[in-house]
Amino acid sequence: MKTRILWLFFALLFATSAIAARAADPLPSWNDTASKRSIIAFVEKATTPGSPDYVPPAERIATFDNDGTLWSEQPMYFQIVFAIDRVKALASQHPEWKTQEPFASVLKGDLKTALKGGEKALLQIVMASHAGMTTTEFENIVKDWLSQARHPKTNRLYTEMVYQPMLELLTYLRSKFFKTYIVSGGGIEFMRPWTEAVYGIPPEQVVGSSIKTKFEMRDGKPVLVRLAELDFIDDKEGKPVGINAHIGRRPIAAFGNSDGDLQMLQWTMAGQGARFALLVHHTDGEREWAYDRDSHIGRLDKALDEAHAKDWTVVDMKKDWKQIYPDK
């Protein structure tokens, strides 16, 4: 009996110690490297009353790119996979697509030829798959796709391809009264249906690229209809513009992974007071992918040079992260 009580006591002690250790470490999936220490040092100086770098809670704005920063982006942006799947699903309604490029190649499974047309071809695919329905209909289409579609390499749902260390970072910042925003080149209405459930970031804190919408009455009910016209591209120079328009405050911390995020990080770091910029460098070819300067997706070239020159934090995914994706 005494032995059993002792075992229970030690089991309870171990469990309590583990919980306490986890509570003391806000970033348990990060190795104890310079990257992790730089994050914690910044947060502590920005949130400790009396610190010369103290930032009032209302000004604690942190912006995050999505593709390649919060979730994976290889072998192509996940929204492009969605668009291609939508083209295939709509093909029966468009017999002309059998001979019309880039749709003909998409339907044949020849994505290399389909995307040879560059931005023009991609825009055609996106507009054909993202427009012509109401905003509510599009939201339901996105949710349905995300509930079933799986990544070809990992066989995970795309919403399971998020980075565990970044989920912890989002939680840590919010525990210190930061307001966290997504600022992405991806479609704003592609992201909004799921970001709150996956990241804890509500729809109103998502900034992204958009197409035009118009108000209509359908069957006596007001709806917003998605048009096949671009409204705003939230990438590169567009990111600071989008932040200013949607948020109205300059961030004090910005997180990205590519040259498409460079201007957001530059604009963030140009402000007064405590500032923080971080790039996720994809260096892990075994657990994820390794790519940077020559990649056709998420190229990290100029931003990497500037990060080193200005002493921004650069996360080496292979060395800095104990874990990539959440446990299933």
VENRA-V438514 format. One record per residue. RES is the residue in one small letter. SS is DSSP state (@ for helix, = for strand, . for the rest). NEAR is the number of other ideal C-beta (glycine too) atoms within 12 Angstrom. D_FIRST is the distance of its C-alpha to the first C-alpha in Angstrom with 2 decimals. Layout:
# VENRA-V438514
RES & SS & NEAR & D_FIRST
RES & SS & NEAR & D_FIRST
This chain:
# VENRA-V438514
m & . & 7 & 0.00
k & @ & 8 & 3.81
t & @ & 9 & 5.39
r & @ & 10 & 5.15
i & @ & 11 & 6.32
l & @ & 12 & 8.67
w & @ & 13 & 9.96
l & @ & 14 & 10.68
f & @ & 14 & 12.31
f & @ & 14 & 14.41
a & @ & 14 & 15.36
l & @ & 14 & 16.56
l & @ & 14 & 18.33
f & @ & 14 & 20.02
a & @ & 14 & 21.16
t & @ & 14 & 22.49
s & @ & 14 & 24.29
a & @ & 15 & 25.82
i & @ & 14 & 27.09
a & @ & 12 & 28.49
a & @ & 13 & 30.18
r & @ & 16 & 31.74
a & @ & 13 & 32.97
a & @ & 12 & 34.48
d & . & 20 & 36.25
p & . & 25 & 38.53
l & . & 34 & 39.72
p & . & 24 & 36.76
s & . & 29 & 38.87
w & = & 35 & 41.43
n & . & 21 & 41.38
d & . & 18 & 41.90
t & . & 22 & 45.65
a & @ & 20 & 48.79
s & @ & 33 & 48.97
k & @ & 30 & 45.63
r & @ & 18 & 46.39
s & @ & 28 & 49.83
i & @ & 36 & 48.48
i & @ & 28 & 45.99
a & @ & 19 & 48.63
f & @ & 36 & 51.14
v & @ & 33 & 48.84
e & @ & 22 & 47.77
k & @ & 24 & 51.36
a & @ & 32 & 52.62
t & @ & 30 & 50.05
t & . & 17 & 49.50
p & . & 14 & 51.67
g & . & 9 & 54.04
s & . & 17 & 54.15
p & . & 11 & 57.78
d & . & 23 & 56.85
y & . & 21 & 55.12
v & . & 35 & 55.95
p & . & 19 & 55.78
p & @ & 18 & 53.49
a & @ & 13 & 56.54
e & @ & 26 & 57.85
r & . & 31 & 54.68
i & = & 40 & 55.94
a & = & 48 & 54.51
t & = & 47 & 56.22
f & = & 51 & 54.87
d & . & 50 & 56.82
n & . & 52 & 55.14
d & = & 41 & 56.28
g & . & 43 & 54.87
t & . & 43 & 53.19
l & . & 43 & 50.62
w & = & 42 & 50.76
s & . & 39 & 52.39
e & . & 39 & 56.10
q & . & 28 & 56.82
p & . & 22 & 58.68
m & . & 29 & 60.39
y & . & 36 & 59.68
f & @ & 39 & 57.54
q & @ & 36 & 60.08
i & @ & 34 & 62.72
v & @ & 34 & 60.55
f & @ & 34 & 60.34
a & @ & 39 & 64.13
i & @ & 36 & 64.81
d & @ & 29 & 62.58
r & @ & 32 & 64.45
v & @ & 37 & 67.81
k & @ & 27 & 66.76
a & @ & 22 & 65.59
l & @ & 26 & 68.93
a & @ & 22 & 71.16
s & @ & 12 & 72.27
q & @ & 15 & 73.79
h & . & 22 & 75.72
p & @ & 13 & 77.69
e & @ & 15 & 79.64
w & @ & 26 & 76.58
k & @ & 16 & 77.11
t & . & 13 & 80.02
q & . & 21 & 79.33
e & . & 23 & 77.54
p & . & 34 & 74.87
f & @ & 34 & 73.57
a & @ & 25 & 75.01
s & @ & 26 & 73.07
v & @ & 38 & 69.85
l & @ & 29 & 70.21
k & @ & 20 & 70.86
g & . & 14 & 67.73
d & . & 16 & 69.88
l & @ & 28 & 68.36
k & @ & 16 & 70.09
t & @ & 17 & 73.48
a & @ & 31 & 72.41
l & @ & 29 & 71.45
k & @ & 16 & 74.47
g & @ & 21 & 76.18
g & @ & 13 & 73.86
e & @ & 16 & 73.28
k & @ & 15 & 75.93
a & @ & 28 & 74.26
l & @ & 29 & 70.82
l & @ & 24 & 72.23
q & @ & 30 & 73.80
i & @ & 40 & 70.51
v & @ & 37 & 68.62
m & @ & 28 & 71.31
a & @ & 33 & 71.59
s & @ & 39 & 67.84
h & @ & 43 & 67.06
a & . & 32 & 70.08
g & . & 23 & 71.74
m & . & 27 & 68.85
t & = & 25 & 67.52
t & @ & 32 & 64.82
t & @ & 21 & 62.43
e & @ & 21 & 63.24
f & @ & 34 & 62.67
e & @ & 26 & 59.29
n & @ & 17 & 58.18
i & @ & 30 & 59.55
v & @ & 36 & 57.58
k & @ & 26 & 54.32
d & @ & 18 & 54.88
w & @ & 30 & 55.68
l & @ & 32 & 52.62
s & . & 17 & 50.35
q & . & 15 & 51.64
a & . & 28 & 53.33
r & = & 19 & 51.45
h & . & 25 & 52.25
p & . & 16 & 53.95
k & . & 19 & 51.98
t & . & 21 & 48.40
n & . & 13 & 48.53
r & . & 23 & 46.83
l & = & 25 & 48.21
y & @ & 39 & 50.44
t & @ & 32 & 48.28
e & @ & 26 & 45.41
m & . & 37 & 47.67
v & = & 41 & 46.99
y & = & 41 & 45.71
q & @ & 30 & 42.13
p & @ & 38 & 43.11
m & @ & 44 & 45.94
l & @ & 36 & 43.80
e & @ & 30 & 41.60
l & @ & 43 & 44.79
l & @ & 37 & 46.10
t & @ & 23 & 42.92
y & @ & 31 & 42.95
l & @ & 40 & 46.60
r & @ & 27 & 46.18
s & @ & 19 & 43.30
k & . & 28 & 45.99
f & . & 21 & 48.48
f & . & 38 & 50.54
k & = & 30 & 52.31
t & = & 38 & 52.08
y & = & 46 & 54.98
i & = & 51 & 55.83
v & = & 49 & 59.35
s & = & 50 & 60.16
g & = & 42 & 63.16
g & = & 43 & 61.53
g & = & 41 & 62.66
i & @ & 39 & 61.46
e & @ & 39 & 61.17
f & @ & 42 & 59.42
m & @ & 45 & 56.62
r & . & 31 & 56.33
p & . & 29 & 54.82
w & . & 36 & 51.56
t & @ & 38 & 51.15
e & @ & 19 & 49.22
a & @ & 18 & 46.55
v & @ & 30 & 46.29
y & @ & 35 & 46.99
g & . & 28 & 46.67
i & . & 35 & 50.42
p & . & 20 & 52.38
p & @ & 23 & 55.79
e & @ & 15 & 57.78
q & @ & 31 & 56.36
v & = & 38 & 57.63
v & = & 43 & 60.99
g & = & 38 & 62.56
s & = & 36 & 65.72
s & = & 35 & 67.32
i & = & 32 & 70.06
k & = & 20 & 72.35
t & = & 26 & 71.64
k & = & 20 & 73.96
f & = & 15 & 73.65
e & = & 17 & 74.82
m & = & 12 & 74.82
r & = & 15 & 73.66
d & . & 8 & 73.82
g & . & 7 & 74.13
k & = & 11 & 70.99
p & = & 14 & 70.91
v & = & 20 & 69.46
l & = & 23 & 69.51
v & = & 23 & 70.91
r & = & 35 & 70.22
l & = & 22 & 73.45
a & = & 21 & 74.24
e & = & 18 & 75.11
l & = & 24 & 73.26
d & = & 24 & 72.57
f & = & 24 & 70.68
i & . & 25 & 69.22
d & . & 40 & 66.23
d & . & 34 & 66.31
k & . & 28 & 67.53
e & @ & 21 & 69.99
g & @ & 30 & 69.00
k & @ & 44 & 65.49
p & @ & 31 & 66.56
v & @ & 21 & 69.05
g & @ & 35 & 66.37
i & @ & 37 & 64.05
n & @ & 23 & 66.87
a & @ & 19 & 67.83
h & @ & 28 & 64.37
i & . & 31 & 62.38
g & . & 15 & 65.09
r & . & 25 & 63.19
r & . & 29 & 63.11
p & . & 48 & 59.56
i & . & 42 & 58.04
a & = & 44 & 55.94
a & = & 45 & 56.88
f & = & 47 & 55.15
g & = & 51 & 56.94
n & . & 48 & 57.31
s & . & 40 & 61.00
d & @ & 32 & 64.60
g & @ & 37 & 64.58
d & @ & 48 & 62.34
l & @ & 34 & 64.40
q & @ & 33 & 66.49
m & @ & 47 & 63.49
l & @ & 47 & 61.92
q & @ & 28 & 65.31
w & @ & 31 & 65.90
t & @ & 39 & 62.44
m & @ & 32 & 62.86
a & . & 18 & 66.37
g & . & 23 & 65.10
q & . & 12 & 64.61
g & . & 24 & 61.40
a & . & 30 & 58.03
r & . & 30 & 58.34
f & = & 40 & 56.21
a & = & 42 & 57.15
l & = & 43 & 54.97
l & = & 44 & 55.85
v & = & 49 & 53.48
h & = & 36 & 54.85
h & . & 37 & 54.02
t & = & 26 & 53.35
d & . & 26 & 50.66
g & . & 15 & 52.40
e & . & 12 & 49.23
r & . & 23 & 46.93
e & . & 34 & 49.88
w & . & 29 & 53.55
a & = & 20 & 55.50
y & . & 28 & 58.80
d & . & 30 & 60.89
r & . & 18 & 64.63
d & . & 12 & 66.07
s & . & 24 & 63.87
h & . & 18 & 65.61
i & . & 28 & 62.54
g & . & 40 & 61.16
r & . & 24 & 63.50
l & . & 37 & 62.36
d & . & 22 & 65.37
k & @ & 22 & 67.14
a & @ & 39 & 64.00
l & @ & 33 & 62.22
d & @ & 17 & 65.15
e & @ & 23 & 65.21
a & @ & 36 & 61.47
h & @ & 17 & 61.81
a & @ & 14 & 64.97
k & @ & 21 & 63.52
d & . & 16 & 60.00
w & . & 34 & 58.27
t & = & 34 & 54.72
v & = & 33 & 54.70
v & = & 40 & 51.42
d & = & 26 & 51.21
m & @ & 39 & 49.11
k & @ & 22 & 48.11
k & @ & 19 & 47.06
d & @ & 34 & 45.92
w & = & 33 & 43.78
k & . & 23 & 40.40
q & . & 23 & 40.70
i & . & 33 & 43.80
y & = & 31 & 42.90
p & . & 21 & 39.94
d & . & 10 & 37.24
k & . & 11 & 38.28
